[in-house]
Amino acid sequence: MFPEALEFHVAPWIQDGLTWLVDRGGGFFHGVSVAITRSLNAIEAGLLAVPWWAWVGGVLLAAWAVTRRPLTAMTLAGLMMAIGAFGYWAAAIETLAMVIVAVALAVAIGLPLGIAMAESRRIHALVLPVLDAMQTMPSFVYLIPVMMLFQALGPVPGTLATVVYALPPVARLVDLGIRQVPADAQEAAQAFGATRWQLLFQVRLPLALPSIMAGINQTTMMALAMVVIASMVGAGGVGEAVMRAIQRVDPGAGFEAGFTIVALAIVMDRLSQGLARRWQVPRTG
């Protein structure tokens, strides 16, 4: 047994720090909660306003436009049909709204963070261990401080926990993509008098676009993977249906709810990958 005299705990410090944040920043956290709630409600209402057949047709046309593969397009449209057939259409839309907000926030934070990491070795050295910790930390742990800071259950803490969980891939791949831009392309731009900002926005970021899109894709997949865990704090959506199936030991309902998440993931993954390939054509051709 480890001797008690050598034990050292940081838990009280973390607890006191979070309590201080809640006391001093209650108004700020309330404002963030209201903004995210309004965004979720507006996006969900907009998505639900689209008829199911328009969704299926839109996925069919979008898949054909980005892949030019009839079988892929029909498969993705069929997956959308299956979501409705299993009775999870409204829950899937609720989950999709949360994923959209979480991914938008993760990209809004991760993109400039990745650029800063690529531009500064010091920032890269400081942030990289933090990203490593965020990726290896059990995802359940993120729910605890978020619930404490926002003093509530529901989609807001679930969305913010999802942001933390899904942020590392986009930051890492933006950094990696910029660092892998060929040196000769950068030297040519500098020879023509490009400033540092012109070099970044007109050369490095465009050439790093495939890596950036891969990061956004991975962030989206990780956000979808988080929806079941986020349902533990009342995030709702399909994750809540999975939790109910677990509590009732209902494998049939669990399969249908799980399949709905898988179907959403496949549709979003194939569409985003196809779009990324289409964007690369003018740059590689």
Helices and strands as residue ranges (DSSP letters): G 4-6, H 11-24, H 26-48, H 52-67, H 70-85, H 89-119, H 121-136, G 139-142, H 143-150, H 155-179, H 183-191, H 196-199, I 200-204, H 205-207, H 209-230, G 231-233, H 238-248, H 251-284
